[in-house]
Every structure is written in structure tokens, then in C-alpha cells.
Amino acid sequence: MSDTPDDDGQNYASPPCFLHELDPDYRPGVANTKAWADVARWRQAERERLIEARLAIPADVRAEMAQKIAAGLDAAIGDLSGRMVSLYWPFRGEPDMRPWMASVIARGGAVALPIVVEKAKPLIFRAYRPGDRLEKGVWNIPVPAEGDPVLPDVVIAPLVGVDPQNYRLGYGGGFFDRTLAAMPRKPMVIGIGYEMQRIPTIYPQAHDIPMDRIVTEKP
């Protein structure tokens, strides 16, 4: 998750304290708690700005963008047959990939949805097919009501923001980073979002894990 213009002419949230003086690759450790507090405040302001901008995109334009993102995912992943792809239920203007979800299944793939089990713990994934019973999870996002945990081959992670090194700005819970760090085998990890969500840096920290690929509406 008042604006000041950045060097490239785009507007970004005002940096608190000395954050604007930090090297974008700077990774504070235990002794740099003040620096981390500045990063956390900046991230929250940027998160709010980007979500507001995403919600301002008309629904029909978002739908067109989602179709282009789906084409980009096909190109990035290749053959879907026999592969388990973790997707998500759209939330707060995220690209709605449910039509593509159905096409994954139609082409011989399988789909899973992520589930928050506990705060500050890794996510689990449960297989999902259209028509399966859903229940409300965190933030009232629908999740599969039943099923054993599965391990996806491909994880699709929605973005709030993303930097040139493919570090993802999410909602601040750290669930995806914890999950990827804890998985017994590394899946292909693709961040998806809109081109307007690209930012110069998220000030990545030691716990942040970059995406393997980023797919937006831009080819």
C-alpha cells in the first residue's frame, strides 16, 4: 500500500524523515529500527496512494487490462497441462483473473487459492474448481471451505506496487514472503498488476522476496 513529484515526473508519496536519503538497496538490520520504521511509514502511504489510483480505473478498463494480463500469463507460463496454479479472488480493484482461472482448468491445469490461517504465519493453498463451496476468509475474501493443503507449481501474486528489481509491495501482512520462504520447493512466482503500479523502489528489506516475473497489461 500531499504528493511530491519524483525525478521522472511521476508523483509519489512524500518520504517521511530521512527515507529519501536511503539507498534503494539499503536493507536495515536489527540496529536500524528507526530506518525500518521510516520504510514502514513510507510503504503504508505509498500503498494507500496506489490502491486509490487502482480503484479509480473504470471497471471496463480494468476488465480489458485483465484480458491482456491473461495473455501475458499464457506466454510466461507456457503449457498448463498437469500444473497447479495458485490464483486469488479479486479484491479492491485487483485484476479479475477468474475467467483465466477457468481456462487453466479447461486446458488440463489445476487451480488453488491461498488461505490465511493465522496472522504472521505462512499461507496454505487449497485446490479450487468453479462450483466448489467457498467461505469467507480474511477481509471477507472467499476461500475454499474444504480440502487438504496443496503445493502449487506456479504462484500468481497480485501487486499493490512493484519496483524494477521485481520486489512486490503488498498489503503489509508479509504473507507471501513468509509462504515462499517456507515452501519445500520453489514455485514459479509471477506478480501481476497494472503498469501504473510500477514505482522506482519499495526499499526492499532482508525478508522481501522478489518475483520471478512481472506481468501487466503492457506486452
C-alpha positions as CSV (number, residue, x, y, z in Angstrom):
1,M,0.0,0.0,0.0
2,S,0.3,15.5,0.0
3,D,2.3,14.1,-3.1
4,T,5.7,15.3,-4.3
5,P,7.0,14.8,-7.9
6,D,9.8,12.3,-8.3
7,D,12.7,12.9,-10.8
8,D,10.8,11.2,-13.6
9,G,7.8,13.5,-13.3
10,Q,5.6,11.0,-11.6
11,N,4.0,11.6,-8.2
12,Y,5.0,9.5,-5.2
13,A,4.1,9.8,-1.5
14,S,6.2,12.2,0.4
15,P,9.1,10.4,2.1
16,P,9.0,10.6,5.9
17,C,12.1,11.8,7.8
18,F,15.3,10.9,6.0
19,L,13.9,8.0,4.0
20,H,14.6,9.9,0.7
21,E,18.3,9.8,1.6
22,L,18.4,6.0,1.8
23,D,20.0,3.9,-0.9
24,P,17.1,2.0,-2.6
25,D,19.1,-1.3,-2.0
26,Y,19.6,-0.5,1.7
27,R,18.5,-3.3,4.0
28,P,18.3,-2.3,7.6
29,G,19.2,-4.8,10.3
30,V,18.3,-5.1,13.9
31,A,20.4,-2.0,14.8
32,N,18.4,0.1,12.2
33,T,15.0,0.1,13.7
34,K,14.5,3.8,13.0
35,A,15.3,3.3,9.4
36,W,12.8,0.4,9.2
37,A,10.1,2.5,10.9
38,D,10.6,5.1,8.2
39,V,10.4,2.5,5.5
40,A,7.2,1.1,7.0
41,R,5.5,4.5,7.2
42,W,6.5,5.3,3.6
43,R,5.2,1.9,2.4
44,Q,1.9,2.5,4.0
45,A,1.5,5.9,2.4
46,E,2.5,4.5,-1.0
47,R,0.2,1.5,-0.5
48,E,-2.8,3.8,0.1
49,R,-1.9,6.0,-2.9
50,L,-1.6,3.1,-5.3
51,I,-4.8,1.4,-4.1
52,E,-6.7,4.6,-4.5
53,A,-5.3,5.0,-8.0
54,R,-6.1,1.4,-8.9
55,L,-9.7,1.8,-7.7
56,A,-10.1,4.9,-9.9
57,I,-9.6,2.9,-13.1
58,P,-13.0,2.3,-14.6
59,A,-14.2,-1.3,-14.3
60,D,-14.5,-1.8,-18.0
61,V,-10.9,-0.7,-18.5
62,R,-9.7,-3.0,-15.7
63,A,-11.5,-5.9,-17.5
64,E,-9.7,-5.1,-20.7
65,M,-6.4,-4.9,-18.8
66,A,-7.1,-8.3,-17.2
67,Q,-7.5,-9.9,-20.7
68,K,-4.1,-8.6,-21.7
69,I,-2.6,-9.8,-18.4
70,A,-4.1,-13.3,-19.1
71,A,-2.4,-13.4,-22.5
72,G,0.9,-12.4,-20.8
73,L,0.5,-15.2,-18.2
74,D,0.0,-17.7,-21.0
75,A,3.2,-16.5,-22.6
76,A,5.1,-16.6,-19.3
77,I,3.9,-20.0,-18.1
78,G,3.6,-22.0,-21.3
79,D,1.9,-25.4,-21.2
80,L,-0.5,-25.5,-18.2
81,S,-1.4,-29.2,-18.5
82,G,-0.8,-31.0,-15.2
83,R,0.3,-27.9,-13.4
84,M,-1.2,-26.4,-10.2
85,V,-1.5,-22.6,-10.4
86,S,-2.3,-20.6,-7.3
87,L,-4.5,-17.6,-8.1
88,Y,-6.6,-15.3,-5.9
89,W,-10.1,-13.8,-5.5
90,P,-10.0,-10.2,-6.8
91,F,-10.0,-7.5,-4.1
92,R,-10.0,-3.7,-4.2
93,G,-9.5,-3.3,-7.9
94,E,-7.1,-6.1,-8.5
95,P,-7.1,-7.7,-11.9
96,D,-10.0,-10.2,-12.1
97,M,-8.4,-13.4,-13.3
98,R,-11.4,-15.7,-12.8
99,P,-12.1,-16.1,-16.5
100,W,-8.4,-17.1,-17.0
101,M,-8.7,-19.4,-13.9
102,A,-11.5,-21.3,-15.7
103,S,-9.3,-21.5,-18.9
104,V,-6.5,-23.1,-16.8
105,I,-8.8,-25.9,-15.8
106,A,-10.1,-26.3,-19.3
107,R,-6.6,-26.8,-20.6
108,G,-5.8,-29.6,-18.1
109,G,-4.3,-27.5,-15.3
110,A,-5.4,-27.2,-11.7
111,V,-6.1,-24.1,-9.6
112,A,-5.5,-23.4,-5.9
113,L,-6.4,-20.4,-3.8
114,P,-4.3,-19.0,-0.9
115,I,-5.7,-19.0,2.6
116,V,-4.6,-17.0,5.6
117,V,-4.5,-19.5,8.5
118,E,-3.0,-17.2,11.2
119,K,-1.5,-13.7,11.4
120,A,2.3,-13.7,10.8
121,K,2.2,-17.3,9.6
122,P,2.6,-18.7,6.0
123,L,-0.4,-19.1,3.8
124,I,-1.7,-22.5,2.8
125,F,-3.2,-23.4,-0.6
126,R,-6.3,-25.4,-1.3
127,A,-7.4,-26.7,-4.7
128,Y,-10.4,-25.0,-6.2
129,R,-12.8,-25.6,-9.1
130,P,-15.7,-23.3,-10.0
131,G,-18.7,-24.6,-8.1
132,D,-16.7,-25.7,-5.0
133,R,-18.1,-24.4,-1.7
134,L,-16.5,-21.2,-0.5
135,E,-16.4,-19.5,2.9
136,K,-15.4,-16.0,3.9
137,G,-11.7,-15.7,4.9
138,V,-9.7,-12.7,6.0
139,W,-11.2,-9.4,4.7
140,N,-14.2,-11.4,3.7
141,I,-12.4,-12.8,0.6
142,P,-13.9,-16.1,-0.5
143,V,-11.7,-19.2,0.1
144,P,-12.3,-22.9,-0.4
145,A,-14.1,-24.3,2.6
146,E,-12.7,-27.8,2.4
147,G,-9.7,-29.7,1.2
148,D,-6.1,-30.6,2.2
149,P,-3.3,-28.2,1.6
150,V,-1.6,-28.5,-1.9
151,L,1.7,-27.2,-3.3
152,P,1.3,-25.0,-6.4
153,D,3.8,-25.1,-9.3
154,V,3.0,-21.5,-10.1
155,V,2.1,-18.8,-7.7
156,I,0.3,-15.7,-9.1
157,A,0.6,-12.8,-6.6
158,P,-1.4,-9.6,-7.1
159,L,0.6,-6.4,-6.7
160,V,0.0,-3.1,-4.9
161,G,3.3,-1.9,-6.3
162,V,6.5,-3.3,-7.9
163,D,10.0,-2.0,-8.4
164,P,12.5,-2.6,-11.3
165,Q,14.0,-5.5,-9.3
166,N,10.6,-7.2,-9.1
167,Y,10.2,-6.6,-5.4
168,R,6.5,-6.6,-4.7
169,L,4.7,-4.1,-2.4
170,G,1.7,-6.0,-1.0
171,Y,-0.9,-5.2,1.7
172,G,1.7,-5.2,4.5
173,G,0.9,-8.6,6.1
174,G,4.1,-10.3,4.8
175,F,2.1,-13.5,4.0
176,F,3.5,-14.1,0.5
177,D,7.1,-13.6,1.7
178,R,6.7,-16.0,4.6
179,T,5.0,-18.5,2.4
180,L,7.6,-18.5,-0.3
181,A,10.4,-18.8,2.3
182,A,8.7,-21.8,4.0
183,M,7.7,-23.8,0.9
184,P,9.6,-27.1,0.5
185,R,10.2,-26.4,-3.2
186,K,10.2,-23.1,-5.0
187,P,7.4,-22.5,-7.5
188,M,7.5,-20.0,-10.4
189,V,6.3,-16.8,-8.8
190,I,4.6,-14.2,-11.0
191,G,3.5,-10.8,-9.8
192,I,0.6,-9.3,-11.7
193,G,-0.9,-5.8,-11.8
194,Y,-1.3,-2.7,-13.8
195,E,1.6,-0.8,-15.5
196,M,0.7,2.3,-13.3
197,Q,1.7,0.3,-10.2
198,R,5.4,0.4,-11.1
199,I,7.5,2.6,-8.8
200,P,11.2,3.3,-8.5
201,T,11.7,1.2,-5.4
202,I,9.9,-0.4,-2.5
203,Y,13.0,-0.1,-0.3
204,P,13.4,-3.9,-0.1
205,Q,14.3,-5.4,3.2
206,A,16.0,-8.6,4.0
207,H,12.7,-10.6,4.3
208,D,11.4,-9.4,0.9
209,I,11.5,-12.0,-1.9
210,P,11.4,-10.8,-5.5
211,M,9.0,-12.1,-8.0
212,D,10.4,-14.3,-10.9
213,R,8.4,-12.4,-13.4
214,I,6.0,-9.4,-13.6
215,V,3.1,-9.3,-15.9
216,T,1.0,-6.3,-16.6
217,E,-1.3,-5.2,-19.4
218,K,1.7,-4.0,-21.3
219,P,3.2,-6.7,-23.7
